[in-house]
């Protein structure tokens, strides 16, 4: 009986080992998709000037620190 119990526990623990990796992969995939959507939206129409202004302000801020 102990041998069967050990096999069940080993099978359960091995199935859960990859679960965290899959969850992290899905979160990274979703974040990447949202970033791509946001960049495309910012590059279209009036969003393009917003993106350029944002990068310009960041570069000016960084250069002002040195």
mmCIF file of the N, C-alpha and C atoms, coordinates in Angstrom:
data_MODEL
# 
_entry.id   MODEL 
# 
loop_
_atom_site.group_PDB 
_atom_site.id 
_atom_site.type_symbol 
_atom_site.label_atom_id 
_atom_site.label_alt_id 
_atom_site.label_comp_id 
_atom_site.label_asym_id 
_atom_site.label_entity_id 
_atom_site.label_seq_id 
_atom_site.pdbx_PDB_ins_code 
_atom_site.Cartn_x 
_atom_site.Cartn_y 
_atom_site.Cartn_z 
_atom_site.occupancy 
_atom_site.B_iso_or_equiv 
_atom_site.pdbx_formal_charge 
_atom_site.auth_seq_id 
_atom_site.auth_comp_id 
_atom_site.auth_asym_id 
_atom_site.auth_atom_id 
_atom_site.pdbx_PDB_model_num 
ATOM 1   N N  . UNK A 1 1  ? 0.820  -1.191 0.000   1.00 0.00 ? 1  UNK A N  1 
ATOM 2   C CA . UNK A 1 1  ? 0.000  0.000  0.000   1.00 0.00 ? 1  UNK A CA 1 
ATOM 3   C C  . UNK A 1 1  ? 0.875  1.270  0.000   1.00 0.00 ? 1  UNK A C  1 
ATOM 4   N N  . UNK A 1 2  ? 1.958  1.234  0.737   1.00 0.00 ? 2  UNK A N  1 
ATOM 5   C CA . UNK A 1 2  ? 2.860  2.380  0.802   1.00 0.00 ? 2  UNK A CA 1 
ATOM 6   C C  . UNK A 1 2  ? 3.484  2.654  -0.553  1.00 0.00 ? 2  UNK A C  1 
ATOM 7   N N  . UNK A 1 3  ? 3.801  1.613  -1.271  1.00 0.00 ? 3  UNK A N  1 
ATOM 8   C CA . UNK A 1 3  ? 4.401  1.762  -2.597  1.00 0.00 ? 3  UNK A CA 1 
ATOM 9   C C  . UNK A 1 3  ? 3.436  2.473  -3.546  1.00 0.00 ? 3  UNK A C  1 
ATOM 10  N N  . UNK A 1 4  ? 2.170  2.115  -3.499  1.00 0.00 ? 4  UNK A N  1 
ATOM 11  C CA . UNK A 1 4  ? 1.158  2.759  -4.352  1.00 0.00 ? 4  UNK A CA 1 
ATOM 12  C C  . UNK A 1 4  ? 1.010  4.222  -3.961  1.00 0.00 ? 4  UNK A C  1 
ATOM 13  N N  . UNK A 1 5  ? 0.947  4.499  -2.665  1.00 0.00 ? 5  UNK A N  1 
ATOM 14  C CA . UNK A 1 5  ? 0.807  5.872  -2.181  1.00 0.00 ? 5  UNK A CA 1 
ATOM 15  C C  . UNK A 1 5  ? 1.987  6.730  -2.632  1.00 0.00 ? 5  UNK A C  1 
ATOM 16  N N  . UNK A 1 6  ? 3.192  6.193  -2.571  1.00 0.00 ? 6  UNK A N  1 
ATOM 17  C CA . UNK A 1 6  ? 4.377  6.928  -3.013  1.00 0.00 ? 6  UNK A CA 1 
ATOM 18  C C  . UNK A 1 6  ? 4.322  7.222  -4.512  1.00 0.00 ? 6  UNK A C  1 
ATOM 19  N N  . UNK A 1 7  ? 3.815  6.274  -5.300  1.00 0.00 ? 7  UNK A N  1 
ATOM 20  C CA . UNK A 1 7  ? 3.688  6.516  -6.743  1.00 0.00 ? 7  UNK A CA 1 
ATOM 21  C C  . UNK A 1 7  ? 2.663  7.593  -7.038  1.00 0.00 ? 7  UNK A C  1 
ATOM 22  N N  . UNK A 1 8  ? 1.554  7.580  -6.312  1.00 0.00 ? 8  UNK A N  1 
ATOM 23  C CA . UNK A 1 8  ? 0.522  8.610  -6.509  1.00 0.00 ? 8  UNK A CA 1 
ATOM 24  C C  . UNK A 1 8  ? 1.078  9.979  -6.162  1.00 0.00 ? 8  UNK A C  1 
ATOM 25  N N  . UNK A 1 9  ? 1.766  10.071 -5.036  1.00 0.00 ? 9  UNK A N  1 
ATOM 26  C CA . UNK A 1 9  ? 2.355  11.355 -4.636  1.00 0.00 ? 9  UNK A CA 1 
ATOM 27  C C  . UNK A 1 9  ? 3.405  11.823 -5.630  1.00 0.00 ? 9  UNK A C  1 
ATOM 28  N N  . UNK A 1 10 ? 4.208  10.915 -6.136  1.00 0.00 ? 10 UNK A N  1 
ATOM 29  C CA . UNK A 1 10 ? 5.227  11.280 -7.123  1.00 0.00 ? 10 UNK A CA 1 
ATOM 30  C C  . UNK A 1 10 ? 4.581  11.768 -8.405  1.00 0.00 ? 10 UNK A C  1 
ATOM 31  N N  . UNK A 1 11 ? 3.497  11.123 -8.823  1.00 0.00 ? 11 UNK A N  1 
ATOM 32  C CA . UNK A 1 11 ? 2.805  11.539 -10.047 1.00 0.00 ? 11 UNK A CA 1 
ATOM 33  C C  . UNK A 1 11 ? 2.171  12.907 -9.870  1.00 0.00 ? 11 UNK A C  1 
ATOM 34  N N  . UNK A 1 12 ? 1.576  13.147 -8.720  1.00 0.00 ? 12 UNK A N  1 
ATOM 35  C CA . UNK A 1 12 ? 0.947  14.448 -8.472  1.00 0.00 ? 12 UNK A CA 1 
ATOM 36  C C  . UNK A 1 12 ? 1.974  15.561 -8.393  1.00 0.00 ? 12 UNK A C  1 
ATOM 37  N N  . UNK A 1 13 ? 3.071  15.309 -7.724  1.00 0.00 ? 13 UNK A N  1 
ATOM 38  C CA . UNK A 1 13 ? 4.073  16.363 -7.587  1.00 0.00 ? 13 UNK A CA 1 
ATOM 39  C C  . UNK A 1 13 ? 4.757  16.655 -8.915  1.00 0.00 ? 13 UNK A C  1 
ATOM 40  N N  . UNK A 1 14 ? 4.924  15.662 -9.775  1.00 0.00 ? 14 UNK A N  1 
ATOM 41  C CA . UNK A 1 14 ? 5.571  15.905 -11.064 1.00 0.00 ? 14 UNK A CA 1 
ATOM 42  C C  . UNK A 1 14 ? 4.650  16.672 -12.005 1.00 0.00 ? 14 UNK A C  1 
ATOM 43  N N  . UNK A 1 15 ? 3.339  16.495 -11.870 1.00 0.00 ? 15 UNK A N  1 
ATOM 44  C CA . UNK A 1 15 ? 2.400  17.235 -12.724 1.00 0.00 ? 15 UNK A CA 1 
ATOM 45  C C  . UNK A 1 15 ? 2.342  18.697 -12.335 1.00 0.00 ? 15 UNK A C  1 
ATOM 46  N N  . UNK A 1 16 ? 2.550  19.000 -11.074 1.00 0.00 ? 16 UNK A N  1 
ATOM 47  C CA . UNK A 1 16 ? 2.455  20.376 -10.598 1.00 0.00 ? 16 UNK A CA 1 
ATOM 48  C C  . UNK A 1 16 ? 3.746  21.157 -10.811 1.00 0.00 ? 16 UNK A C  1 
ATOM 49  N N  . UNK A 1 17 ? 4.830  20.484 -11.107 1.00 0.00 ? 17 UNK A N  1 
ATOM 50  C CA . UNK A 1 17 ? 6.113  21.177 -11.283 1.00 0.00 ? 17 UNK A CA 1 
ATOM 51  C C  . UNK A 1 17 ? 6.070  22.156 -12.444 1.00 0.00 ? 17 UNK A C  1 
ATOM 52  N N  . UNK A 1 18 ? 5.445  21.792 -13.542 1.00 0.00 ? 18 UNK A N  1 
ATOM 53  C CA . UNK A 1 18 ? 5.398  22.660 -14.702 1.00 0.00 ? 18 UNK A CA 1 
ATOM 54  C C  . UNK A 1 18 ? 4.281  23.678 -14.664 1.00 0.00 ? 18 UNK A C  1 
ATOM 55  N N  . UNK A 1 19 ? 3.392  23.573 -13.685 1.00 0.00 ? 19 UNK A N  1 
ATOM 56  C CA . UNK A 1 19 ? 2.238  24.470 -13.632 1.00 0.00 ? 19 UNK A CA 1 
ATOM 57  C C  . UNK A 1 19 ? 2.669  25.925 -13.479 1.00 0.00 ? 19 UNK A C  1 
ATOM 58  N N  . UNK A 1 20 ? 3.619  26.201 -12.600 1.00 0.00 ? 20 UNK A N  1 
ATOM 59  C CA . UNK A 1 20 ? 4.079  27.575 -12.406 1.00 0.00 ? 20 UNK A CA 1 
ATOM 60  C C  . UNK A 1 20 ? 4.707  28.131 -13.667 1.00 0.00 ? 20 UNK A C  1 
ATOM 61  N N  . UNK A 1 21 ? 5.455  27.317 -14.374 1.00 0.00 ? 21 UNK A N  1 
ATOM 62  C CA . UNK A 1 21 ? 6.090  27.753 -15.612 1.00 0.00 ? 21 UNK A CA 1 
ATOM 63  C C  . UNK A 1 21 ? 5.053  28.125 -16.654 1.00 0.00 ? 21 UNK A C  1 
ATOM 64  N N  . UNK A 1 22 ? 4.010  27.331 -16.764 1.00 0.00 ? 22 UNK A N  1 
ATOM 65  C CA . UNK A 1 22 ? 2.944  27.617 -17.730 1.00 0.00 ? 22 UNK A CA 1 
ATOM 66  C C  . UNK A 1 22 ? 2.231  28.906 -17.355 1.00 0.00 ? 22 UNK A C  1 
ATOM 67  N N  . UNK A 1 23 ? 1.969  29.103 -16.077 1.00 0.00 ? 23 UNK A N  1 
ATOM 68  C CA . UNK A 1 23 ? 1.293  30.327 -15.642 1.00 0.00 ? 23 UNK A CA 1 
ATOM 69  C C  . UNK A 1 23 ? 2.145  31.559 -15.930 1.00 0.00 ? 23 UNK A C  1 
ATOM 70  N N  . UNK A 1 24 ? 3.437  31.479 -15.647 1.00 0.00 ? 24 UNK A N  1 
ATOM 71  C CA . UNK A 1 24 ? 4.323  32.603 -15.944 1.00 0.00 ? 24 UNK A CA 1 
ATOM 72  C C  . UNK A 1 24 ? 4.365  32.876 -17.447 1.00 0.00 ? 24 UNK A C  1 
ATOM 73  N N  . UNK A 1 25 ? 4.408  31.824 -18.241 1.00 0.00 ? 25 UNK A N  1 
ATOM 74  C CA . UNK A 1 25 ? 4.429  31.990 -19.692 1.00 0.00 ? 25 UNK A CA 1 
ATOM 75  C C  . UNK A 1 25 ? 3.166  32.701 -20.169 1.00 0.00 ? 25 UNK A C  1 
ATOM 76  N N  . UNK A 1 26 ? 2.009  32.309 -19.635 1.00 0.00 ? 26 UNK A N  1 
ATOM 77  C CA . UNK A 1 26 ? 0.759  32.950 -20.061 1.00 0.00 ? 26 UNK A CA 1 
ATOM 78  C C  . UNK A 1 26 ? 0.702  34.412 -19.636 1.00 0.00 ? 26 UNK A C  1 
ATOM 79  N N  . UNK A 1 27 ? 1.215  34.731 -18.468 1.00 0.00 ? 27 UNK A N  1 
ATOM 80  C CA . UNK A 1 27 ? 1.237  36.131 -18.018 1.00 0.00 ? 27 UNK A CA 1 
ATOM 81  C C  . UNK A 1 27 ? 2.160  36.956 -18.904 1.00 0.00 ? 27 UNK A C  1 
ATOM 82  N N  . UNK A 1 28 ? 3.336  36.415 -19.233 1.00 0.00 ? 28 UNK A N  1 
ATOM 83  C CA . UNK A 1 28 ? 4.275  37.132 -20.103 1.00 0.00 ? 28 UNK A CA 1 
ATOM 84  C C  . UNK A 1 28 ? 3.687  37.292 -21.501 1.00 0.00 ? 28 UNK A C  1 
ATOM 85  N N  . UNK A 1 29 ? 3.001  36.269 -21.986 1.00 0.00 ? 29 UNK A N  1 
ATOM 86  C CA . UNK A 1 29 ? 2.366  36.343 -23.301 1.00 0.00 ? 29 UNK A CA 1 
ATOM 87  C C  . UNK A 1 29 ? 1.282  37.416 -23.325 1.00 0.00 ? 29 UNK A C  1 
ATOM 88  N N  . UNK A 1 30 ? 0.472  37.472 -22.279 1.00 0.00 ? 30 UNK A N  1 
ATOM 89  C CA . UNK A 1 30 ? -0.585 38.486 -22.209 1.00 0.00 ? 30 UNK A CA 1 
ATOM 90  C C  . UNK A 1 30 ? 0.013  39.891 -22.106 1.00 0.00 ? 30 UNK A C  1 
ATOM 91  N N  . UNK A 1 31 ? 1.067  40.053 -21.310 1.00 0.00 ? 31 UNK A N  1 
ATOM 92  C CA . UNK A 1 31 ? 1.705  41.365 -21.179 1.00 0.00 ? 31 UNK A CA 1 
ATOM 93  C C  . UNK A 1 31 ? 2.324  41.810 -22.497 1.00 0.00 ? 31 UNK A C  1 
ATOM 94  N N  . UNK A 1 32 ? 2.914  40.876 -23.226 1.00 0.00 ? 32 UNK A N  1 
ATOM 95  C CA . UNK A 1 32 ? 3.489  41.196 -24.526 1.00 0.00 ? 32 UNK A CA 1 
ATOM 96  C C  . UNK A 1 32 ? 2.413  41.613 -25.510 1.00 0.00 ? 32 UNK A C  1 
ATOM 97  N N  . UNK A 1 33 ? 1.295  40.897 -25.509 1.00 0.00 ? 33 UNK A N  1 
ATOM 98  C CA . UNK A 1 33 ? 0.196  41.240 -26.410 1.00 0.00 ? 33 UNK A CA 1 
ATOM 99  C C  . UNK A 1 33 ? -0.350 42.632 -26.089 1.00 0.00 ? 33 UNK A C  1 
ATOM 100 N N  . UNK A 1 34 ? -0.505 42.949 -24.811 1.00 0.00 ? 34 UNK A N  1 
ATOM 101 C CA . UNK A 1 34 ? -0.987 44.280 -24.438 1.00 0.00 ? 34 UNK A CA 1 
ATOM 102 C C  . UNK A 1 34 ? 0.010  45.369 -24.827 1.00 0.00 ? 34 UNK A C  1 
ATOM 103 N N  . UNK A 1 35 ? 1.295  45.090 -24.684 1.00 0.00 ? 35 UNK A N  1 
ATOM 104 C CA . UNK A 1 35 ? 2.308  46.069 -25.070 1.00 0.00 ? 35 UNK A CA 1 
ATOM 105 C C  . UNK A 1 35 ? 2.288  46.312 -26.569 1.00 0.00 ? 35 UNK A C  1 
ATOM 106 N N  . UNK A 1 36 ? 2.113  45.261 -27.348 1.00 0.00 ? 36 UNK A N  1 
ATOM 107 C CA . UNK A 1 36 ? 2.050  45.410 -28.806 1.00 0.00 ? 36 UNK A CA 1 
ATOM 108 C C  . UNK A 1 36 ? 0.819  46.212 -29.204 1.00 0.00 ? 36 UNK A C  1 
ATOM 109 N N  . UNK A 1 37 ? -0.305 45.914 -28.580 1.00 0.00 ? 37 UNK A N  1 
ATOM 110 C CA . UNK A 1 37 ? -1.538 46.658 -28.879 1.00 0.00 ? 37 UNK A CA 1 
ATOM 111 C C  . UNK A 1 37 ? -1.365 48.126 -28.521 1.00 0.00 ? 37 UNK A C  1 
ATOM 112 N N  . UNK A 1 38 ? -0.772 48.409 -27.357 1.00 0.00 ? 38 UNK A N  1 
ATOM 113 C CA . UNK A 1 38 ? -0.577 49.801 -26.941 1.00 0.00 ? 38 UNK A CA 1 
ATOM 114 C C  . UNK A 1 38 ? 0.368  50.536 -27.888 1.00 0.00 ? 38 UNK A C  1 
ATOM 115 N N  . UNK A 1 39 ? 1.446  49.882 -28.310 1.00 0.00 ? 39 UNK A N  1 
ATOM 116 C CA . UNK A 1 39 ? 2.381  50.527 -29.231 1.00 0.00 ? 39 UNK A CA 1 
ATOM 117 C C  . UNK A 1 39 ? 1.738  50.803 -30.582 1.00 0.00 ? 39 UNK A C  1 
ATOM 118 N N  . UNK A 1 40 ? 0.950  49.856 -31.069 1.00 0.00 ? 40 UNK A N  1 
ATOM 119 C CA . UNK A 1 40 ? 0.268  50.081 -32.355 1.00 0.00 ? 40 UNK A CA 1 
ATOM 120 C C  . UNK A 1 40 ? -0.724 51.225 -32.252 1.00 0.00 ? 40 UNK A C  1 
ATOM 121 N N  . UNK A 1 41 ? -1.440 51.301 -31.132 1.00 0.00 ? 41 UNK A N  1 
ATOM 122 C CA . UNK A 1 41 ? -2.401 52.382 -30.948 1.00 0.00 ? 41 UNK A CA 1 
ATOM 123 C C  . UNK A 1 41 ? -1.684 53.729 -30.878 1.00 0.00 ? 41 UNK A C  1 
ATOM 124 N N  . UNK A 1 42 ? -0.547 53.760 -30.184 1.00 0.00 ? 42 UNK A N  1 
ATOM 125 C CA . UNK A 1 42 ? 0.194  55.007 -30.062 1.00 0.00 ? 42 UNK A CA 1 
ATOM 126 C C  . UNK A 1 42 ? 0.835  55.435 -31.374 1.00 0.00 ? 42 UNK A C  1 
ATOM 127 N N  . UNK A 1 43 ? 1.149  54.478 -32.251 1.00 0.00 ? 43 UNK A N  1 
ATOM 128 C CA . UNK A 1 43 ? 1.788  54.809 -33.514 1.00 0.00 ? 43 UNK A CA 1 
ATOM 129 C C  . UNK A 1 43 ? 0.788  55.277 -34.566 1.00 0.00 ? 43 UNK A C  1 
ATOM 130 N N  . UNK A 1 44 ? -0.487 55.033 -34.363 1.00 0.00 ? 44 UNK A N  1 
ATOM 131 C CA . UNK A 1 44 ? -1.497 55.422 -35.348 1.00 0.00 ? 44 UNK A CA 1 
ATOM 132 C C  . UNK A 1 44 ? -2.038 56.811 -35.018 1.00 0.00 ? 44 UNK A C  1 
ATOM 133 N N  . UNK A 1 45 ? -2.296 57.581 -36.022 1.00 0.00 ? 45 UNK A N  1 
ATOM 134 C CA . UNK A 1 45 ? -2.966 58.869 -35.865 1.00 0.00 ? 45 UNK A CA 1 
ATOM 135 C C  . UNK A 1 45 ? -2.301 59.783 -34.864 1.00 0.00 ? 45 UNK A C  1 
ATOM 136 N N  . UNK A 1 46 ? -3.101 60.329 -33.967 1.00 0.00 ? 46 UNK A N  1 
ATOM 137 C CA . UNK A 1 46 ? -2.585 61.284 -32.983 1.00 0.00 ? 46 UNK A CA 1 
ATOM 138 C C  . UNK A 1 46 ? -1.740 60.597 -31.921 1.00 0.00 ? 46 UNK A C  1 
ATOM 139 N N  . UNK A 1 47 ? -1.881 59.277 -31.799 1.00 0.00 ? 47 UNK A N  1 
ATOM 140 C CA . UNK A 1 47 ? -1.080 58.554 -30.822 1.00 0.00 ? 47 UNK A CA 1 
ATOM 141 C C  . UNK A 1 47 ? 0.400  58.597 -31.148 1.00 0.00 ? 47 UNK A C  1 
ATOM 142 N N  . UNK A 1 48 ? 0.747  58.718 -32.431 1.00 0.00 ? 48 UNK A N  1 
ATOM 143 C CA . UNK A 1 48 ? 2.151  58.780 -32.825 1.00 0.00 ? 48 UNK A CA 1 
ATOM 144 C C  . UNK A 1 48 ? 2.859  59.978 -32.237 1.00 0.00 ? 48 UNK A C  1 
ATOM 145 N N  . UNK A 1 49 ? 2.179  61.098 -32.223 1.00 0.00 ? 49 UNK A N  1 
ATOM 146 C CA . UNK A 1 49 ? 2.801  62.279 -31.625 1.00 0.00 ? 49 UNK A CA 1 
ATOM 147 C C  . UNK A 1 49 ? 2.908  62.118 -30.111 1.00 0.00 ? 49 UNK A C  1 
ATOM 148 N N  . UNK A 1 50 ? 1.943  61.418 -29.512 1.00 0.00 ? 50 UNK A N  1 
ATOM 149 C CA . UNK A 1 50 ? 2.018  61.168 -28.074 1.00 0.00 ? 50 UNK A CA 1 
ATOM 150 C C  . UNK A 1 50 ? 3.233  60.305 -27.745 1.00 0.00 ? 50 UNK A C  1 
ATOM 151 N N  . UNK A 1 51 ? 3.483  59.289 -28.569 1.00 0.00 ? 51 UNK A N  1 
ATOM 152 C CA . UNK A 1 51 ? 4.625  58.410 -28.349 1.00 0.00 ? 51 UNK A CA 1 
ATOM 153 C C  . UNK A 1 51 ? 5.932  59.174 -28.527 1.00 0.00 ? 51 UNK A C  1 
ATOM 154 N N  . UNK A 1 52 ? 6.013  59.988 -29.571 1.00 0.00 ? 52 UNK A N  1 
ATOM 155 C CA . UNK A 1 52 ? 7.210  60.800 -29.793 1.00 0.00 ? 52 UNK A CA 1 
ATOM 156 C C  . UNK A 1 52 ? 7.439  61.778 -28.655 1.00 0.00 ? 52 UNK A C  1 
ATOM 157 N N  . UNK A 1 53 ? 6.376  62.422 -28.190 1.00 0.00 ? 53 UNK A N  1 
ATOM 158 C CA . UNK A 1 53 ? 6.501  63.358 -27.067 1.00 0.00 ? 53 UNK A CA 1 
ATOM 159 C C  . UNK A 1 53 ? 6.953  62.639 -25.797 1.00 0.00 ? 53 UNK A C  1 
ATOM 160 N N  . UNK A 1 54 ? 6.422  61.454 -25.573 1.00 0.00 ? 54 UNK A N  1 
ATOM 161 C CA . UNK A 1 54 ? 6.795  60.694 -24.382 1.00 0.00 ? 54 UNK A CA 1 
ATOM 162 C C  . UNK A 1 54 ? 8.281  60.345 -24.401 1.00 0.00 ? 54 UNK A C  1 
ATOM 163 N N  . UNK A 1 55 ? 8.755  59.812 -25.532 1.00 0.00 ? 55 UNK A N  1 
ATOM 164 C CA . UNK A 1 55 ? 10.168 59.470 -25.628 1.00 0.00 ? 55 UNK A CA 1 
ATOM 165 C C  . UNK A 1 55 ? 11.039 60.721 -25.543 1.00 0.00 ? 55 UNK A C  1 
ATOM 166 N N  . UNK A 1 56 ? 10.595 61.798 -26.127 1.00 0.00 ? 56 UNK A N  1 
ATOM 167 C CA . UNK A 1 56 ? 11.346 63.046 -26.055 1.00 0.00 ? 56 UNK A CA 1 
ATOM 168 C C  . UNK A 1 56 ? 11.473 63.546 -24.629 1.00 0.00 ? 56 UNK A C  1 
ATOM 169 N N  . UNK A 1 57 ? 10.388 63.484 -23.875 1.00 0.00 ? 57 UNK A N  1 
ATOM 170 C CA . UNK A 1 57 ? 10.422 63.920 -22.477 1.00 0.00 ? 57 UNK A CA 1 
ATOM 171 C C  . UNK A 1 57 ? 11.322 63.018 -21.638 1.00 0.00 ? 57 UNK A C  1 
ATOM 172 N N  . UNK A 1 58 ? 11.255 61.719 -21.891 1.00 0.00 ? 58 UNK A N  1 
ATOM 173 C CA . UNK A 1 58 ? 12.101 60.790 -21.138 1.00 0.00 ? 58 UNK A CA 1 
ATOM 174 C C  . UNK A 1 58 ? 13.572 61.050 -21.439 1.00 0.00 ? 58 UNK A C  1 
ATOM 175 N N  . UNK A 1 59 ? 13.906 61.233 -22.701 1.00 0.00 ? 59 UNK A N  1 
ATOM 176 C CA . UNK A 1 59 ? 15.303 61.496 -23.080 1.00 0.00 ? 59 UNK A CA 1 
ATOM 177 C C  . UNK A 1 59 ? 15.773 62.817 -22.482 1.00 0.00 ? 59 UNK A C  1 
ATOM 178 N N  . UNK A 1 60 ? 14.914 63.847 -22.540 1.00 0.00 ? 60 UNK A N  1 
ATOM 179 C CA . UNK A 1 60 ? 15.284 65.129 -21.933 1.00 0.00 ? 60 UNK A CA 1 
ATOM 180 C C  . UNK A 1 60 ? 15.492 64.995 -20.433 1.00 0.00 ? 60 UNK A C  1 
ATOM 181 N N  . UNK A 1 61 ? 14.651 64.221 -19.775 1.00 0.00 ? 61 UNK A N  1 
ATOM 182 C CA . UNK A 1 61 ? 14.773 64.022 -18.327 1.00 0.00 ? 61 UNK A CA 1 
ATOM 183 C C  . UNK A 1 61 ? 16.077 63.303 -17.994 1.00 0.00 ? 61 UNK A C  1 
ATOM 184 N N  . UNK A 1 62 ? 16.401 62.253 -18.771 1.00 0.00 ? 62 UNK A N  1 
ATOM 185 C CA . UNK A 1 62 ? 17.626 61.501 -18.519 1.00 0.00 ? 62 UNK A CA 1 
ATOM 186 C C  . UNK A 1 62 ? 18.846 62.388 -18.767 1.00 0.00 ? 62 UNK A C  1 
ATOM 187 N N  . UNK A 1 63 ? 18.840 63.137 -19.873 1.00 0.00 ? 63 UNK A N  1 
ATOM 188 C CA . UNK A 1 63 ? 19.975 64.004 -20.164 1.00 0.00 ? 63 UNK A CA 1 
ATOM 189 C C  . UNK A 1 63 ? 20.118 65.117 -19.142 1.00 0.00 ? 63 UNK A C  1 
ATOM 190 N N  . UNK A 1 64 ? 19.018 65.570 -18.588 1.00 0.00 ? 64 UNK A N  1 
ATOM 191 C CA . UNK A 1 64 ? 19.062 66.613 -17.554 1.00 0.00 ? 64 UNK A CA 1 
ATOM 192 C C  . UNK A 1 64 ? 19.674 66.128 -16.258 1.00 0.00 ? 64 UNK A C  1 
ATOM 193 N N  . UNK A 1 65 ? 19.701 64.839 -16.040 1.00 0.00 ? 65 UNK A N  1 
ATOM 194 C CA . UNK A 1 65 ? 20.267 64.283 -14.810 1.00 0.00 ? 65 UNK A CA 1 
ATOM 195 C C  . UNK A 1 65 ? 21.787 64.221 -14.855 1.00 0.00 ? 65 UNK A C  1 
ATOM 196 N N  . UNK A 1 66 ? 22.381 64.345 -16.036 1.00 0.00 ? 66 UNK A N  1 
ATOM 197 C CA . UNK A 1 66 ? 23.837 64.230 -16.148 1.00 0.00 ? 66 UNK A CA 1 
ATOM 198 C C  . UNK A 1 66 ? 24.474 65.546 -16.352 1.00 0.00 ? 66 UNK A C  1 
# 
